[in-house]
């Protein structure tokens, strides 16, 4: 008899061990709860088993209603036999559920299930803290006995570890998914910002640049961008990169003019440890850009020695770090930019001709802002919005006098100078409207121009210049209205203006938007 009892105990221990191994191998919380319920039901020979988890913030116990169900049962942790097990920390074995004062009949009413007897044991984590309860319902033969209590307590002790592990893994997966989503959102934002739509302007010269960027979007050819300082060479380089198949790899920028000759090679190619005292191994910009794009700004300032090594990278797709002898293979696209005349530098021998032609596979020449006056109004409105957003200020408008001065300015620093002027004015202005006095350098230039030349020739020049600007602006507005069939809101959106601002312009120029409306 004793031998039979001992064999039965061994069998139960082996069964518990097998269940624990299954629980510890399941990492999904929902699937784990189903597994526990299924295994405990079979092991205890009962109708149903559930594990309830304690929500301390809401002081509620919750569990799945049935195996495979997504429905969640929640109730106050102070009620019911399961609640008693959680509150007391002791097993609760009830042979006749409806005769027990703690039996919570509302659950049967809610689920439609008829409970005869109940066994509930607390579930503790490794710190001894109660985190829920394991419940078994309706022993198929008789009622739950002491061995059933011991068996369910053994399962509960392992259940807590499995649940905590599944919850931790679930949280890590959620965090991973959230980070992946954030990275995807950031990439879409960057791609949108530096796509061709990020190049602001509707004039023919800037649109020619946009079309060229779109034409080379599927290629990996090297690009040479030329243009005056402030014309947006890096912006165009990013547009080329982020509209290409290399968009998901690195865009690595290096300003060649900002580096002394002694550091150019180590910045480009990297350096090996021990080349000099205290020097640690460092990856260079070319290696960082592997699979992506290397943007070399102000490339005309590179020394001839550095130019030769850049040429080798373009030809052989390989290089060595400074102080190293290991050849490193790379797949890198080079976009170079300069505000200097590289052809003249080739002629005087300060820039390698072979490198010049290696870089100039696709040349992109950016126009100065004075060559695209039609884009100034759009740029003004764009920088007003972006500056207000960046500085966390309310959007502002420009007073007519200041607006005319902005249109008439020469902008020798091109788009960058205009952007800085707008941002400065947004900071300096105290009201909702930016005045001419909020543009210090612009106001000074206007005063200087008004005081110049007693014979009035400067005044005649300003008047003539203003007439040209107004004529172009009028034509620009009319074309936008024509495209949008007199819809002021859509025309304003295309031009990067507020609707109210465009309405002021329409009144100033005597333009009737209704004249452009026609049946679709």
Secondary structure, 3 states (H helix, E strand, C coil): CHHHHHHHHHHHHHHHHHHHHHHHHCCCHHHHHHHHHHHHHHHHCEEEEEEEEEECCCCEEEEECCCCCCCEEEEECCCHHHHHHHHHCCCEEECCHHHCCCCCHHHHHHHCCCCCCEEEEEEECCCCCEEEEEEEEEECCCCCCHHHHHHHHHHHHHHHHHHHHHHHHHHHHHHHHHHHHHHHHHHHHHHHHCCHHHCCCCCHHHHHHHHHHHHCCCCCCCEEEECCCCCCHHHHHHHHHHCCCCCCCCEEEEEHHHCCHHHHHHHHHCECCCCCCCCCCECCHHHHCCCCEEEEECHHHCCHHHHHHHHHHHHHCEECCECCCCCEECCCEEEEEECCCHHHHHHCCCCCHHHHHHHCCEEEECCCHHHCHHHHHHHHHHHHHHHHHHCCCCCCEECHHHHHHHHHCCCCCHHHHHHHHHHHHHHHCCCCEECHHHCHHHHHHHHHHHHCCCCCHHHHHHHHHHHHHHHHHHHHHHHHHHHCCCCHHHHHHHHCCCHHHHHHHHHHHCCCHHHHCCCC
